[in-house]
């Protein structure tokens, strides 16, 4: 049976001149502002061989335009981003994840906030694909990290319709909207890895999508677990935060060195979360008056009544909603990743072709 015409990506004849192709893609707003790899029929076909899904299967519809993310269209954007063909199953799983209602992709894509979709990979696939979990893992220099994060952005733009200034209304945006992808450094973590915490087996490869508003370096030479938690919590507490207004899901990328300090202090991951949750409480009076009203509208049920200037706000509804991964190389630096507030991360298993 032939697939419905609506599910087929359009094809067209084009010159093999790379400059001319990129000029055409810029003109049609199909790029993220960087040069693309032309998604020729041959390149797309080669990528499609790395999934058991059918070419015209609709994986999901991507907000806010709710374009059909067929396997073929995901592959096209992956080619454009420079992905190796075997990366396709990661992007299929990521597309499934961002479409979950709890992730609130509609809000993330259309907000004035500078929200980027961050991909976190776990499991055997990390070493198979060479995804960076160590030095500079959320920076430049690793093909898998750079192209996977970029492909996710192109899907959000080209299928989801989130073009800057149109449906994407970010006031300034942020550099992570080009690409944001890393792996957890499971080998150097004293705790269970993210995929296990989220209900998957350790040998399962997963991708987690996070609505991230930015990154903040936390450089501290403290060698004491309790003090380290206090410094982290003081960094997390800031009155212009969506997380205090809505009750968020903050993320921390804990360096292996800092994770080892917590381990030596006898602090489990749950212990660190509880300490951060308690120490990051903030009086609502720290917020602007308008934000106190927004917090009241968003969190009055959680607090059992009116949210006023006297209310002591928590950064998340519960300690369990503070998320920690261990990643990075040697050094006294961890990273606080403030998040959108009314979004929750989603984890999906990556189904590789046999």
Residue pairs with C-beta under 8 A, 6 or more apart in sequence:
3 55
3 56
4 56
6 68
7 56
7 58
7 68
7 70
8 56
8 72
9 70
9 72
9 73
9 76
11 41
14 20
14 21
14 24
14 38
15 21
18 35
18 38
21 36
21 38
22 31
22 35
22 36
25 31
25 36
25 80
29 163
30 36
30 80
30 158
31 80
31 154
32 150
32 153
32 154
32 157
32 178
33 178
34 150
34 178
36 80
36 81
37 43
37 79
37 80
37 81
37 82
38 79
38 80
39 75
39 76
39 77
39 79
39 80
40 79
43 79
44 72
44 75
44 76
44 79
46 85
47 75
47 78
47 79
47 83
47 85
47 88
48 55
48 71
48 72
48 75
48 88
49 85
49 353
50 85
50 86
50 87
50 88
50 89
50 352
50 353
51 71
51 88
51 89
51 92
51 351
51 353
52 351
52 353
52 354
53 59
53 71
53 92
54 71
55 70
55 71
55 72
56 70
56 71
56 72
57 70
57 71
58 68
58 69
58 70
59 69
59 70
59 71
59 74
59 92
59 95
59 96
60 69
60 95
60 96
60 98
60 99
61 67
61 68
61 69
61 99
62 69
62 95
62 98
62 99
62 105
62 155
62 156
62 159
62 160
62 161
63 99
63 105
63 106
63 109
63 110
63 160
64 105
64 106
64 109
64 110
64 160
64 161
64 162
64 167
65 159
65 160
65 161
65 162
65 167
66 160
67 73
67 158
67 159
67 160
67 161
68 159
69 95
69 99
69 155
69 159
71 88
71 92
73 155
73 158
73 159
74 88
74 91
74 92
74 95
74 155
74 159
75 88
77 91
77 151
77 154
77 155
77 158
77 159
78 87
78 88
78 91
78 147
78 151
80 151
80 154
81 147
81 148
81 150
81 151
81 153
81 154
82 143
82 146
82 147
82 150
83 91
83 147
83 148
83 151
84 129
84 143
84 144
84 147
86 129
86 352
87 129
87 144
87 147
87 148
87 151
89 350
89 351
89 352
89 353
90 119
90 121
90 125
90 129
90 148
90 207
90 350
91 148
91 151
91 152
91 155
92 351
93 206
93 207
93 348
93 349
93 350
93 351
94 117
94 119
94 152
94 207
94 209
94 348
95 155
96 348
97 103
97 207
97 208
97 209
97 346
97 347
97 348
98 105
98 117
98 152
98 156
98 209
98 346
99 105
100 346
102 343
102 344
102 346
103 209
103 211
103 343
103 344
103 345
103 346
104 211
104 340
104 342
104 343
104 344
105 160
107 340
107 342
107 343
108 115
108 117
108 211
108 340
108 343
109 156
109 160
109 162
109 167
109 168
110 162
110 167
110 168
110 169
111 169
111 170
111 340
112 169
112 170
112 171
113 170
113 171
113 213
113 242
113 340
114 170
114 171
114 172
114 173
114 174
114 177
114 213
114 214
115 170
115 211
115 212
115 213
115 340
115 343
116 153
116 174
116 176
116 177
116 180
116 211
116 212
116 213
117 152
117 153
117 156
117 180
117 209
117 210
117 211
117 212
118 149
118 176
118 180
118 181
118 182
118 209
118 210
118 211
118 212
118 251
118 337
119 148
119 149
119 152
119 180
119 181
119 182
119 207
119 208
119 209
119 210
120 181
120 182
120 183
120 184
120 194
120 207
120 208
120 210
120 325
121 129
121 131
121 148
121 181
121 182
121 183
121 184
121 205
121 206
121 207
121 208
121 350
122 183
122 184
122 186
122 193
122 194
122 195
122 200
122 205
122 206
122 207
122 208
123 193
123 195
123 200
123 202
123 203
123 204
123 205
123 206
123 350
124 203
124 205
125 131
125 205
125 350
125 352
126 133
126 183
126 184
126 186
126 205
129 144
130 142
130 143
130 144
131 142
131 144
131 145
131 148
131 181
131 182
131 183
132 141
132 142
132 144
132 145
132 182
132 183
133 182
133 183
133 184
133 185
133 186
133 327
133 328
134 185
134 327
134 328
134 329
135 328
135 329
135 330
136 142
136 329
137 145
137 182
137 183
137 185
137 327
137 328
137 329
138 145
138 180
138 182
138 215
138 253
138 327
138 335
140 146
144 181
145 179
145 181
145 182
145 183
146 179
146 181
147 179
148 179
148 181
149 176
149 178
149 179
149 180
149 181
150 178
150 179
152 179
152 181
153 177
153 178
153 179
156 162
157 163
157 168
160 167
161 167
162 168
164 170
164 173
170 177
174 213
174 214
176 212
176 214
176 215
180 212
182 253
182 327
183 327
184 193
184 194
184 325
184 326
184 327
185 256
185 326
185 327
185 328
186 193
186 326
188 256
188 259
188 326
189 256
189 259
189 325
189 326
190 259
190 260
190 262
190 263
190 326
191 259
191 268
191 269
191 324
191 326
192 202
192 269
193 202
193 325
194 206
194 208
194 323
194 325
194 347
195 201
195 202
195 204
195 205
195 206
195 208
195 347
196 202
197 269
198 206
198 208
198 347
199 347
200 206
200 347
200 349
204 349
205 349
205 350
205 352
206 347
206 348
206 349
206 350
207 347
207 348
207 350
208 345
208 346
208 347
208 348
209 345
209 346
209 347
210 251
210 323
210 337
210 339
210 345
211 339
211 340
211 343
211 345
212 251
212 337
212 338
212 339
212 340
213 242
213 337
213 338
213 339
213 340
214 337
214 338
215 253
215 335
215 336
215 337
216 235
216 335
216 336
216 337
216 338
217 333
217 335
218 231
218 232
218 235
218 333
218 334
218 335
218 336
219 332
219 333
220 228
220 231
220 258
220 332
221 332
222 228
222 231
222 261
223 261
224 261
224 265
225 261
225 262
225 264
225 265
225 266
225 267
226 265
226 275
228 258
228 261
228 262
229 262
229 267
229 272
229 275
229 276
229 279
230 279
232 252
232 276
232 334
232 336
233 275
233 276
233 278
233 279
233 280
234 279
234 280
235 336
236 243
236 250
236 276
236 280
236 315
236 336
236 338
237 244
237 280
237 281
237 282
237 315
238 338
239 282
239 286
239 287
239 288
239 291
240 291
241 248
241 315
241 338
241 341
242 248
242 338
242 339
242 340
242 341
242 342
243 249
243 250
243 315
243 316
243 338
243 339
243 341
244 282
244 284
244 287
244 291
244 295
244 313
244 314
244 315
245 287
245 291
245 294
245 295
245 298
245 299
245 341
246 295
246 298
246 299
246 341
246 342
247 298
247 299
247 302
247 314
247 315
247 316
247 317
247 321
247 341
248 315
248 316
248 321
248 338
248 339
248 340
248 341
248 342
249 316
249 321
249 322
249 323
249 339
249 343
249 344
249 345
250 315
250 316
250 322
250 323
250 336
250 337
250 338
250 339
251 322
251 323
251 324
251 325
251 336
251 337
251 339
251 345
252 276
252 322
252 323
252 324
252 325
252 334
252 335
252 336
252 337
253 325
253 326
253 327
253 328
253 334
253 335
253 337
254 262
254 324
254 325
254 326
254 327
254 334
255 326
255 327
255 328
255 329
255 330
255 331
255 332
255 333
255 334
256 326
256 328
256 329
256 330
257 330
257 331
257 332
258 332
258 334
259 326
262 271
262 272
267 275
269 324
270 319
270 320
272 324
273 319
273 320
273 322
273 324
274 319
276 319
276 322
277 314
277 315
277 316
277 318
277 319
277 322
278 319
280 314
280 315
281 312
281 313
281 314
281 315
282 312
282 313
282 315
283 309
283 310
283 311
283 312
283 313
284 292
284 295
284 307
284 308
284 309
284 310
284 311
284 312
284 313
285 292
285 309
285 310
287 295
287 313
292 307
292 308
292 309
295 307
295 311
295 313
296 306
296 307
296 308
298 342
299 307
299 313
300 306
300 307
302 317
303 311
307 313
315 322
316 322
321 344
323 345
328 334
328 335
